[in-house]
């Protein structure tokens, strides 16, 4: 891309802890603070998540979709409470270049 900087892609994850949802940009292999956005106790809608990404300076990569996975709060304990984690690929339009 001559004369243009390609937007960097990152993975955004969203999870719930203590009843509150948190969206965060995983800046792997860096000591930088991961940008995050905190929601209330209601599961954030698609629009809520898109708005939060925009506030953080990111947008979904064209064609990317939210993927949901289930995990255990306590590793290896099948009767542990369930933790839901959502993820999507995003690109930075705010100059995040880590």
C-alpha positions in Angstrom: 0.0 0.0 0.0 2.1 2.9 -1.2 1.6 6.0 0.9 -1.0 4.5 3.1 -0.9 2.9 6.5 -2.8 -0.4 6.7 -5.2 -0.5 9.7 -3.9 -3.0 12.3 -6.3 -5.8 13.2 -6.9 -6.9 16.8 -9.2 -9.3 18.7 -11.8 -7.8 20.9 -13.3 -9.9 23.7 -16.2 -9.3 25.9 -17.0 -11.2 29.1 -18.9 -10.7 32.3 -17.5 -10.7 35.9 -19.4 -9.9 39.0 -22.5 -9.4 36.9 -21.0 -6.6 34.8 -20.0 -6.8 31.1 -16.6 -5.6 30.0 -15.3 -5.3 26.4 -11.5 -5.1 25.9 -9.1 -5.0 23.0 -6.4 -7.7 23.4 -3.1 -6.1 22.6 -1.0 -9.3 22.6 2.8 -9.2 23.1 2.8 -5.7 24.6 3.0 -4.0 27.9 0.4 -1.4 26.8 -2.8 -1.1 28.8 -5.6 -2.9 27.0 -8.3 -0.4 26.0 -11.6 -1.4 27.6 -15.2 -0.4 28.0 -17.4 -1.3 30.9 -21.2 -1.9 30.6 -23.8 -2.4 33.2 -25.5 -5.7 34.2 -27.7 -6.0 31.0 -26.2 -8.0 28.2 -24.9 -5.4 25.7 -26.8 -5.3 22.4 -25.0 -5.4 19.0 -25.5 -1.6 18.8 -24.1 -1.2 22.4 -21.0 -3.2 21.4 -20.5 -1.3 18.1 -20.8 2.0 19.9 -18.3 0.9 22.6 -15.8 -0.1 19.9 -16.2 3.3 18.3 -15.5 5.1 21.6 -12.3 3.0 21.8 -11.3 3.9 18.2 -12.1 0.5 16.6 -14.5 -1.0 14.1 -15.3 -4.6 13.2 -13.3 -5.9 10.3 -15.7 -6.2 7.3 -17.5 -9.5 7.4 -16.5 -10.3 11.0 -19.1 -11.6 13.3 -19.3 -12.0 17.0 -18.4 -15.5 18.2 -19.6 -16.7 21.6 -17.9 -19.4 23.6 -18.6 -20.9 27.0 -15.9 -21.5 29.6 -15.8 -22.5 33.3 -15.2 -20.0 36.0 -12.9 -22.6 37.7 -10.7 -24.6 35.3 -11.3 -28.3 35.4 -14.4 -28.1 37.6 -17.5 -29.2 35.6 -19.9 -27.9 38.2 -18.3 -24.4 38.1 -20.4 -21.5 37.0 -20.4 -20.8 33.3 -18.5 -17.8 31.9 -19.6 -16.5 28.5 -16.9 -14.9 26.3 -17.6 -13.1 23.0 -14.9 -12.2 20.4 -14.7 -10.4 17.1 -11.8 -9.2 14.9 -11.6 -5.4 14.7 -9.4 -2.8 13.1 -8.1 0.4 14.5 -9.0 3.7 12.9 -7.7 5.8 15.8 -4.0 5.1 15.3 -3.5 2.2 17.7 -0.5 0.5 16.2 0.8 -1.8 18.9 
